[in-house]
Amino acid sequence: MVSWPQHAAALALLCMLWVLACNTLAEAGAGDTGAQVVRAPGMAKRIPVLEGGFIYPMLPFGPGNQLVGLREALVLGRLLRRTVVIHQILPLHFKDEAAEGGPGGTRPLDFDQLYDFDRLSRQQSVATQEELLRGGWSGRLDLVGSVGKRFLGADNLERFRRLNVTWGEDTPFVDFHVFNCSNASLGHMEAQMRPYKYAGFALYQTAVPDTGAARFRLKETGHLCHDLYLQVSMTLVRSPHILNIAKRFREQRLGGANAPYLAVHVRPYEDICFDVWTQEPFNSTRADEVCKNGNLYRVFQNQTLVYMRTLERRVKTSGAGRPRLFVMTHPVLRPVVTKLYQQVDLHPVYCDMPDLEAAVGHRSLSLLGVLEEEVASQADFFLGSHVSSMTATVLQDRFARGKSPNSTSVFVDTLSAPVKRKDPREAPRRPRRAPTRSPRKAPRKAPRRAPRNALR
């Protein structure tokens, strides 16, 4: 008679054999697609290449925006049954070394320098551009898809070509105009893309609205693309390289690897607003004219102070020590941000360019931003700027790690006051003349009416 422990062991062995058999079949199936992917040794447990073809994400703007668009590509890859091509991330100022911090700053960032590709490949069908090129792909796209033409201007097309991807004069550019993730919308997109193996797609807040803003809802809504976006966010984990740099930074600058701290992101928007912040005295009228969040300058100090005092009271009971203040903001803004914080007895800690250079060997404003995002994602509490994709990335990363939604917020009452602007096409009006008063006349008396019964 077989004992229960023996029976359980046999059952476990059968389950293990079944998993191995499924993996073997899956790997065998990958070869039937005709897609040649030259993989590194030790990658046998990756999800195989799919028969539907490939999606090549064409991602605009800076690294934070590009990584938001990549998440959307992963959503479309699942829905359209296509393998997503993972490629390098371009710095925001990909043509300006000075703006990126100096020599070497404009070099593309390898994806596996930022995120754990090995982990991602076990949860979704992905292939690196290098793998496909080694397998014989020419780098030419068979189709370029978009929803609207916003991201297909000359500057962005130049940006995409920097990644060694091409298209010809005969390559169809398909504008889907509207995409709402309905069955009809997905079916139409799939049918249009079906004949094309390598399909580029311009993506940023395209498949899923509001992904680059703090208002993006970090809970299931029942909307297919939105909820899938939350799922794929959990598959993107920072690379060991970035995690190690962040760990050393916390140990050296934030009081220890486990010391408490508040992280804030101070982001005047748009970039032209930087000039307003750095000029003295601060011009509120000008800020309202050129900034989307022109009131941020006036509120961020005291709102930070409120959250810092709350965190101090919380950690005081645990004996963890006084929390530090970590601040994400552009280097040109740091002198004025420091001065304003010191006015309310707050002392910000920044991740400076020398910290990054010591770790990676060169300067890069874009890579510095990625490192800041990771440090902010680990904070006990995070306070962001709602108009920024970097704040959105931190919020999404914290959600993916299971951080409590009660440990995040954004600065409030930051929007610019409405500015009444004149229409330049409107002809100037002649000034109105002040009305002249005429002498007041005595009211004219109405004729006296005779009684009805009088003198008939």
C-alpha positions in Angstrom: 0.0 0.0 0.0 1.4 3.4 -1.0 1.7 5.9 1.8 0.4 9.5 1.6 4.0 11.0 1.5 4.9 8.6 -1.3 1.7 9.5 -3.2 2.4 13.2 -2.8 6.0 12.9 -4.0 4.8 11.0 -7.1 2.2 13.6 -7.8 4.8 16.4 -7.5 7.1 14.5 -9.9 4.3 14.1 -12.4 3.6 17.9 -12.2 7.2 18.7 -12.7 7.4 16.5 -15.8 4.3 18.1 -17.2 5.8 21.6 -16.8 9.0 20.4 -18.5 7.0 18.9 -21.4 5.0 22.1 -21.8 8.1 24.2 -21.9 9.7 21.9 -24.5 6.6 22.0 -26.7 6.5 25.8 -26.4 10.1 26.1 -27.4 9.5 23.8 -30.4 6.5 25.8 -31.4 8.6 28.9 -31.5 10.6 27.5 -34.4 7.4 27.1 -36.6 6.9 30.9 -36.9 9.8 31.4 -39.2 11.2 34.1 -36.9 14.8 33.5 -36.3 15.8 34.7 -32.8 19.4 34.1 -31.7 19.1 33.8 -28.0 21.8 33.9 -25.4 22.6 30.7 -23.5 20.4 30.1 -20.4 17.3 31.7 -21.9 15.4 28.4 -22.6 12.5 29.3 -20.3 11.5 32.4 -22.2 8.0 32.7 -23.7 8.5 31.9 -27.4 8.0 34.1 -30.4 4.4 34.4 -31.5 3.0 33.6 -34.9 1.3 37.0 -35.3 4.6 38.8 -36.0 6.4 41.6 -34.2 5.5 45.0 -32.8 8.4 47.5 -32.9 7.6 50.3 -30.4 8.3 53.8 -31.8 8.6 55.9 -28.7 8.7 59.7 -28.5 10.1 62.2 -26.0 12.3 61.4 -23.0 13.0 58.0 -21.3 10.1 58.3 -18.9 7.7 58.8 -21.8 9.3 56.1 -23.8 9.0 53.5 -21.0 5.3 54.5 -20.6 4.9 53.8 -24.3 6.7 50.5 -24.0 4.1 49.3 -21.5 1.4 50.2 -24.0 3.3 48.1 -26.6 3.3 45.2 -24.2 -0.4 45.6 -23.9 -0.9 45.5 -27.7 1.5 42.6 -28.0 -0.8 40.5 -25.8 -4.0 41.6 -27.5 -2.7 41.2 -31.1 -0.7 38.1 -30.3 2.6 39.7 -31.5 6.1 39.6 -30.0 7.3 43.0 -28.8 10.7 44.1 -29.9 12.8 45.5 -27.1 15.3 48.2 -28.1 17.4 50.9 -26.6 16.0 54.0 -25.0 17.1 57.3 -26.3 18.0 60.2 -24.1 15.7 63.2 -24.2 18.4 65.5 -25.6 19.7 62.8 -28.0 21.5 65.4 -30.2 22.9 67.7 -27.5 25.7 66.4 -25.2 25.9 69.6 -23.2 22.2 69.4 -22.3 22.7 65.7 -21.3 25.6 66.6 -19.0 28.7 66.2 -21.1 30.5 63.7 -23.4 28.8 60.4 -23.6 25.5 61.7 -22.4 23.7 61.2 -25.7 24.5 57.5 -26.0 21.4 55.3 -26.1 20.5 53.5 -22.9 20.4 49.7 -23.1 17.1 48.3 -21.9 18.7 45.7 -19.7 20.7 48.6 -18.0 17.4 50.0 -16.9 15.1 46.9 -16.4 15.4 43.2 -15.9 14.9 41.8 -19.4 15.3 38.2 -18.2 12.3 38.5 -15.9 10.2 40.2 -18.5 10.9 37.5 -21.1 9.5 34.8 -18.8 6.2 36.6 -18.6 5.6 38.0 -22.1 6.8 37.2 -25.6 9.6 39.7 -26.3 12.8 39.7 -28.3 15.6 42.2 -28.4 16.4 44.1 -31.6 19.9 42.7 -31.4 18.6 39.1 -31.4 16.5 39.7 -34.4 19.3 41.4 -36.3 21.7 38.6 -35.5 19.0 36.2 -36.8 18.8 37.9 -40.2 16.3 40.8 -39.9 17.4 43.8 -41.9 15.9 46.3 -39.5 13.4 47.4 -42.1 9.8 47.8 -40.9 7.0 46.5 -43.2 4.4 48.9 -41.8 4.3 51.9 -39.5 1.1 52.3 -37.5 -0.2 55.1 -35.4 -3.4 56.6 -33.9 -3.2 60.1 -35.3 0.0 61.6 -36.7 1.2 63.5 -33.7 4.3 61.4 -33.2 5.3 61.0 -36.8 6.8 64.5 -37.4 10.3 64.9 -38.8 12.0 65.2 -35.4 10.5 61.9 -34.1 11.2 60.1 -37.3 14.9 61.1 -37.0 14.8 59.9 -33.4 13.5 56.5 -34.5 16.1 56.1 -37.2 18.8 56.6 -34.5 17.8 53.2 -33.3 19.0 51.6 -36.6 15.5 50.9 -37.8 14.4 51.9 -41.3 11.4 52.0 -43.7 11.1 52.8 -47.4 9.1 55.1 -49.6 6.7 52.2 -50.2 6.2 51.4 -46.5 2.6 51.9 -45.7 1.9 54.4 -42.9 -1.5 53.4 -41.4 -3.4 55.9 -39.3 -6.0 54.1 -37.2 -7.5 57.5 -36.2 -9.3 56.2 -33.2 -8.6 53.3 -30.8 -10.7 52.4 -27.8 -9.7 48.8 -27.1 -13.1 47.5 -28.1 -13.4 44.1 -29.9 -14.2 46.0 -33.1 -11.2 48.3 -32.7 -8.8 45.5 -32.0 -10.2 43.4 -34.8 -9.8 46.2 -37.3 -6.2 46.8 -36.1 -5.3 43.1 -36.3 -6.7 42.7 -39.8 -4.8 45.8 -41.1 -1.5 44.6 -39.6 -1.9 40.9 -40.4 0.0 40.9 -43.7 3.0 42.7 -42.2 5.5 40.8 -40.1 7.5 43.7 -38.7 5.1 46.4 -37.7 6.3 49.7 -36.1 3.8 51.5 -33.9 4.1 55.0 -32.5 2.9 54.9 -28.9 2.5 57.3 -26.0 -0.9 57.5 -24.2 -2.3 55.9 -27.4 -3.5 52.4 -26.5 -4.2 53.5 -22.9 -5.2 57.1 -22.1 -3.5 59.2 -19.3 -0.7 56.7 -18.7 1.8 59.6 -18.6 0.0 61.6 -15.9 -0.7 61.2 -12.2 -4.4 61.0 -12.8 -4.0 57.5 -14.3 -6.2 55.2 -12.2 -4.1 52.6 -10.4 -6.8 50.0 -9.9 -8.9 47.8 -12.1 -11.6 49.5 -14.0 -13.0 46.7 -16.2 -11.5 48.4 -19.3 -9.4 45.8 -21.1 -6.4 47.8 -22.1 -6.3 49.7 -18.8 -6.3 46.6 -16.7 -3.8 44.9 -18.9 -1.5 47.9 -18.6 -1.6 47.4 -14.8 -0.6 43.7 -15.3 2.3 44.4 -17.6 3.6 47.1 -15.2 4.2 44.3 -12.7 6.4 42.5 -15.2 8.8 45.5 -15.5 11.3 45.4 -12.6 14.4 47.6 -12.4 17.7 46.0 -13.4 20.1 44.8 -10.7 22.5 47.5 -12.0 20.1 50.4 -11.2 19.0 48.7 -7.9 22.6 48.5 -6.8 23.3 52.1 -7.5 20.2 53.2 -5.7 21.1 51.0 -2.7 24.6 52.6 -2.5 23.0 56.1 -2.8 20.7 55.4 0.1 23.5 54.0 2.3 25.7 57.0 1.6 23.3 60.0 1.3 20.0 59.0 2.9 21.1 57.7 6.3 21.3 54.0 5.5 19.8 51.3 3.3 16.7 51.1 5.5 16.5 54.6 6.8 13.1 56.4 6.3 12.8 59.3 3.9 10.2 61.4 2.0 10.7 61.7 -1.8 9.2 64.6 -3.7 9.2 65.6 -7.4 9.3 69.3 -8.1 8.5 69.7 -11.8 7.5 73.1 -13.2 5.9 72.4 -16.6 6.7 73.0 -19.4 10.5 73.5 -19.7 10.1 77.2 -20.6 8.9 77.5 -17.0 12.4 76.9 -15.7 13.4 80.4 -16.8 10.6 81.9 -14.6 11.7 79.9 -11.6 15.4 80.9 -11.9 14.8 84.6 -12.2 14.5 86.9 -9.2 12.1 88.1 -8.1 9.6 85.4 -9.1 7.1 86.7 -11.6 3.7 85.2 -10.8 2.0 86.8 -13.8 4.6 85.3 -16.2 4.4 81.9 -14.5 0.6 81.9 -15.1 1.3 82.8 -18.8 3.9 80.1 -19.6 3.5 77.3 -17.0 0.8 74.8 -16.8 1.4 74.6 -13.0 2.4 78.2 -12.4 1.2 78.1 -8.8 3.6 75.2 -7.8 6.3 77.7 -6.8 4.0 79.2 -4.1 2.7 75.9 -2.6 5.4 73.2 -2.7 7.4 74.3 0.3 4.5 74.2 2.8 2.9 71.1 1.4 6.2 69.3 1.6 6.6 70.5 5.2 3.2 69.1 6.2 4.1 65.6 4.8 7.5 65.7 6.4 6.1 66.5 9.8 3.6 63.7 9.4 6.3 61.2 8.5 8.4 62.4 11.4 5.6 61.7 13.8 5.1 58.3 12.3 8.7 57.1 12.4 9.3 58.6 15.9 7.1 56.0 17.5 9.1 53.2 15.7 12.5 54.6 16.7 13.7 54.6 13.1 15.3 58.0 13.3 14.5 61.3 11.7 13.5 60.9 8.0 15.5 62.7 5.2 14.0 64.6 2.3 15.0 63.3 -1.2 14.1 65.7 -4.0 13.8 64.9 -7.7 14.1 68.1 -9.8 16.1 69.3 -12.8 19.7 70.3 -11.9 19.2 74.0 -13.0 16.3 74.3 -10.5 18.2 72.9 -7.5 19.6 76.2 -6.2 16.2 77.9 -6.0 14.5 74.8 -4.7 17.1 74.4 -2.0 16.8 78.1 -1.0 13.0 77.9 -0.7 13.1 74.6 1.3 15.7 76.1 3.7 13.3 78.9 4.4 11.0 76.4 6.1 13.9 74.4 7.7 13.9 71.6 5.2 17.2 70.3 3.8 16.9 68.5 0.5 19.1 65.6 -0.7 19.7 65.3 -4.4 21.1 62.5 -6.6 23.9 64.6 -8.3 25.6 64.0 -11.6 28.9 63.1 -9.9 27.1 60.3 -8.0 25.9 58.9 -11.3 29.3 59.3 -13.1 31.1 57.5 -10.3 28.7 54.5 -10.8 28.5 54.3 -14.7 31.5 56.2 -15.9 29.8 59.0 -17.7 27.2 61.8 -17.3 23.7 61.5 -18.6 20.7 63.7 -17.5 18.3 61.0 -18.7 20.0 58.2 -16.9 20.1 60.4 -13.8 16.3 60.8 -14.0 15.9 57.0 -14.2 18.0 56.6 -11.0 15.9 59.3 -9.3 12.7 57.5 -10.2 14.1 54.3 -8.5 15.1 56.1 -5.3 11.6 57.8 -5.2 9.9 54.4 -5.8 11.5 53.0 -2.6 10.6 56.0 -0.4 8.3 55.7 2.6 6.2 58.4 1.1 6.2 60.0 -2.3 4.8 63.5 -3.3 4.8 64.3 -7.0 3.9 66.8 -9.7 0.7 65.7 -11.4 1.6 67.0 -14.9 4.8 64.9 -15.2 5.4 61.5 -16.8 8.3 61.0 -14.3 5.8 61.3 -11.4 3.5 58.9 -13.3 6.3 56.4 -13.7 7.1 56.5 -9.9 3.4 56.1 -9.0 3.1 53.1 -11.4 6.3 51.5 -10.1 5.2 51.9 -6.5 1.8 50.3 -7.4 3.6 47.4 -9.1 5.6 46.8 -5.9 2.5 46.7 -3.8 3.1 50.0 -2.0 0.1 51.4 -0.3 -1.9 54.0 -2.2 -1.9 55.9 1.1 1.8 56.4 0.7 1.6 58.6 -2.3 0.1 62.0 -3.2 0.7 65.0 -5.5 1.0 68.7 -4.9 -2.4 70.3 -5.0 -3.6 73.8 -6.1 -0.7 74.1 -8.5 -2.5 75.0 -11.7 -1.9 78.4 -13.3 -4.6 81.1 -12.9 -6.5 81.6 -16.1 -4.9 84.3 -18.3 -7.2 86.3 -20.5 -5.5 86.4 -23.9 -6.3 88.8 -26.8 -7.0 87.3 -30.1 -4.3 88.7 -32.4 -6.8 88.6 -35.3 -9.2 90.9 -33.5 -9.1 94.5 -34.8 -8.3 97.0 -32.0 -11.4 98.7 -30.7 -11.8 102.5 -30.5 -12.0 103.6 -26.8 -15.5 104.3 -25.7 -16.3 107.9 -25.1 -17.6 108.8 -21.7 -21.3 109.6 -21.9 -22.1 113.3 -21.5 -25.0 114.2 -19.2 -27.7 116.5 -20.5 -29.7 118.7 -18.1 -32.5 116.8 -16.6 -35.8 117.8 -17.9 -39.0 117.8 -15.9 -41.2 114.9 -16.6 -44.1 115.7 -18.9 -47.5 115.6 -17.2 -50.1 113.3 -18.6 -53.4 115.0 -19.6 -56.0 114.9 -16.9 -58.8 112.5 -17.8 -62.4 113.4 -17.2 -64.6 111.1 -15.2 -66.6 108.7 -17.4 -69.9 110.1 -16.4 -69.0 113.8 -16.8 -70.7 115.9 -19.4 -72.2 113.4 -21.6 
